[in-house]
Amino acid sequence: MEYEIVSEALTKFYGLKMAIEDVNFCIRKGEVVGFLGPNGAGKSTILKILTCFLRPTKGRVVIDGMDIIKRSIEIRRLIGFLPENVPLYSELRVRDFLKFCGTLKGLSRQRLRDDIERVVEICDISHIKDSLIRHLSKGLKQRVGLSQALLGDPSILILDEPTSGLDPVQRVEMKRLLKRLSGKKTVIISTHILKDAQDICDRVIILKDGKVLREDTPEGISKAIEGQRLISLKIKEGAKEEIEELLKDISGVHEVILEDEGEIIIKADFDPDIRPEVARSIINKGYELLELKELKKDLEDSFFYLIRGATQ
């Protein structure tokens, strides 16, 4: 199996603060991989290391057979990067901005002219290439940012929150664009929008506290909790510890997780359905049951379930 990117025991400290520790992953050529995790999980640190902006404290990364420390210049030529906050020059026209970016990448005049036509066609912004950037919507600015990342035809795209801040229509358009790149380029996406990861990515890597918590396809992560019933409930008042013990005594309950704002998550066997017994037990003890529902097993619910520490 051919891997384009390999991370081995990747670790980064900022002073005494650990950002990531012993992060291992492999990414195949043409694969679209998403990094998911809460704030502070280490997503941005990993992207900065992959783009050769940061050096790891320990461990190594090999991209296209090259070590990122020993051959960072060659590696940078392979990568197109779209940061979360795209550094556009609002006083420039789109075409002039792309000329400037292509010049920085060392493209010859003829190649740059051809490449600009290629990327504006891919990103569907041919109709605004003579427009001032300051007049563009957020969605079109994101496409301009993606266009500059595609200049030079890099084999790897690294995109930090590419759909963040877009309206629903713009998000759909951006996702369609990224899907068209699937198989043609290796794409790494950092996102907190889990539906987008499920729609775009071949595989996702979930991070928590600077470590890899789970790595699988979106479907595989959802299937990790198949055969289990996840129940969320809220109670108006009551001692959480007492309610926890009450629920643990119900046959089929494997784990009870006490959340903030009064929410309680129950991990139980799928059969038999214990929801009626849960409701009866709480009401019979004199507690007021505000809400009881089963959590759906899509990527979003699986993600939050994993991050909560219900499965390891």
N, C-alpha and C positions, 0 to 999 in steps of 0.2 A: 504494500500500500504506500502510495507516494504522499508524503506530508510536505507542505510548503512552510509551515511554521511549527516549531517544536519548543515548548517551554519546559525547563527542568528545574525543579526546586526554586522557582523564582521568588526572591525575598527582597523587600525594600523597607528600610527604616528611614524616617525623617527625624534625625537626632535619636532620641530614645523611643520614639513612637513607631510602632510597627504598622505599616500600611498594608502589606501583603506578606504572606509567609508560606513557603513550600508550595507554590502554585505550579501545577503540572497540567499541560494540555497539549494536544496535537490537532492541527487544522489541515485538512486536505486541500489540494488545489481545486478551485472552483466552488468551494463550500461557502455557505453563508452561515456565520456563527454569531450568536448574540450573547453578550455578557449582561447578566441580570443581577440585581442586588440592591439593597437599600442604600441610602446615602452613607458614605464612609466604608462601603464594602471593599473598595479597592479597584473599582472599574477604571476610573480615570488614570490611576497610577499604572495599571497594566497597559493602557493605550499609550501613555507617554513613554513607557519603556519600549514598546513595539515600534514606535515611530522614532526611536533613538534620541528622544528629547531628554530622558532620564537614564542614568545607569543604575542597574540593580545593585543592591548591597551584597547579595549572594545569588547563586544560581546562574543560569545562562538561557539565552534564547538564540535559536538558530533559524534564520529565514532564508529559504532557497539555498540551503547548504552553507550559509555564511553566518559567522558569529556577529551579533549586533555590536559588540564592543570593538572587535578587531577590524570589521569592515562596514562601519556605519555609513560611510559615504555611498558605497555601492548599494546598500540596502535602502537608503532614502530614495534612490532613483526608482526603486521598485514600488514605492508606496504613494498613493494619493490619500490625502488626509482632509476630512471635513470636521473641523472643531464644532463644539456645541454653539458657540457664539462666533458666527462666520465673520472674519475681519475684512469686510468689504469697504471699498472707498466710495462713499456715497456721491461724491462730486464727479466720478468717472462714468462714462457710458459702459455698458456691459462688454462690448467688443474691446474697448481700451483696457478695461480691467483684466480681461483674459489675456490680452497681449502682454501686459505687465507681468502677470503670473507665469506665462509661458517663457518670457525672457529670463525670469529668475530661475526657471528650471533648465535653462541652457538650450532651448529649442532654436533651431535655425529659422530664419525668416520664412522660408518657403514651407517648412514643416509646420511652423506655428500657424501660418495662414490656413493650411489644410486642416490642422488639428482643431482650430477654433470652429470651423464649419462642422467638423465631425461631432464635437462635444455638444454644441448648441442643438444639433439635430437629435442626438441621443437624449438630451434633457428637455427637448421640446421647448426651447426658448429662442428659436430663430426669429420669431416675430418681435422680440424685445431686445435684440442685440445692439440696437442703436439708441436704446432708452437710457436715461440717467438712472443709476442704481437707486438713488434716493426716492424715486417715484414708484418703485416696485413694491408689491405686497410681500409679506413675510414668506409665503410659499414660493414666489418667484425668486426671492433672494436666496432661499435654500437651494433652488435649482442652479442659480449662478454659482453658489459655493460648491455644489457637486460638480459643476462643469469644470471649475479650476482644478478640482481633485482628479478629474479624468484626463487633464492635459498631459501629454507625454505617454499616454496609454499604459499606465502602471498596471502591473499584474495583481496588486493588492490594494484594496480600498479599506480604510479605517474610518468609520463614521461615528461620531460622538453625538448621540441624541438627534438623529437626522429628522425625526418627525415631531420633535418637541416644539410647542408653541404654534403649530399649524392648525387651521380649522379642519373640520371633518373632511371636506372635499379635498383640501390640499394634502391631508394625510393619505387619503386613498390614492391620489395621483403620485405622491412620493413613493408609496409602497409598490405601486405598479412599475414605476421606474426601476426600483431596486430589484424587483423580481426579474425584470428583463436582463439584469446583469448576472443573475444566478447561473453558474456553470461557466460563464465567460471570464469572471474574475473571482478571486478569493475576497470575500467581503466580511469584515468584522464590524459588528454594530454594538454599541453600548446604548441601552435604552431602559427607561423605567416604565414605558408603555407596553404592558405585557401582551395585549392583543396584537400590537404591531409585531412583536417578536414571534408570536404564534403564526402570524400570516406570512412573515418574511423568511424566517430562519430555518435552515435544515437541522440545526442543532443549537442548544442553548447551554451555557455554563453559568450556574447559579453560584454567586459569591456571598459569603457572610463573614464579617469580621476578618476580612483579608485572606480567607481560605476558600477553596472550592468545596461547596456543599454538595452539589449534584451536577452531573454532566450527562446529557441525553438529548434525544429529539424531544420537541414539545409534546408529542403524543406519548413518548416513553415516560416522561416525567409525570404526566397525568395518570398513566397506567400504574405508576408506582404505588398509588393508593387505591387501585381497584380492589374490590373485594372487601373494602372497608367503608363504613358509613361515617361521614363527618357531619356532626350536628352542632349548630350554633344556637345558643339560647341566652336570653337576658331575663334577669329577675330584678324586681323593683328594689327590694331591700333584703338583707340577710347576710350572715357571716359567710364569707366565701369559703373558708376552710371547712365549715360544717356542711355546706352544699357540696363541696368537692368530695367529702367522705360519703355523703349520701349517694352521689352519682356513681362512685367507684364500687358501691355494693350491688349495683344492678348487673345482672348476668349479661355478659357480652361486651361490657365496657372495658377497653384496654387502657385508656389514658384520658385524663381530664386536665385541660389547660385553662388557667385563669387569665383572662385578658383584661386590658384596661377598659374603663367605662362600663364595667359590669358584664361584659360579654364572657361567655364560657364556651369552650370548644370541647366536644366529646369525640373521641376516636373509638369506634365500636365495630363489631362484626356487622356485615351487611344483612345477614339473616340470623335470627329473626329481627324484625323492625322494632327497635326498643323505644321509639319516640312516644307511643302512648304510655308506656311504663314510666318514662322520664317525667312526662307531664303529671301523671298521677302522683308520683313520689314527691314532687315539689309542692304540688297543691295540697296534698295530705299533710305536709309538714307546716302548712300555714303560710307559705311564701306565695307572692303574687307573680305569676309567670307573664312576662311582657311579650316575649317572642320566642318561637322555636321553629327552626328551619333546617333543612338539609343543605349542605354546601355542594355546589356543582363541582364536578371534577374536571375543570378545564385548566389551562396553564396558569391562569391568574390565581385560582383557588389553591392549586397545588403549590405555587410559588409562596403564597402567604403561609400556607400550612408548613412548608419546609422551613421558612425563615423563622416561624414561631418556635421551631425546635421540636415539632411533634414527631418527626422522623429524622433519623441520622443515618 
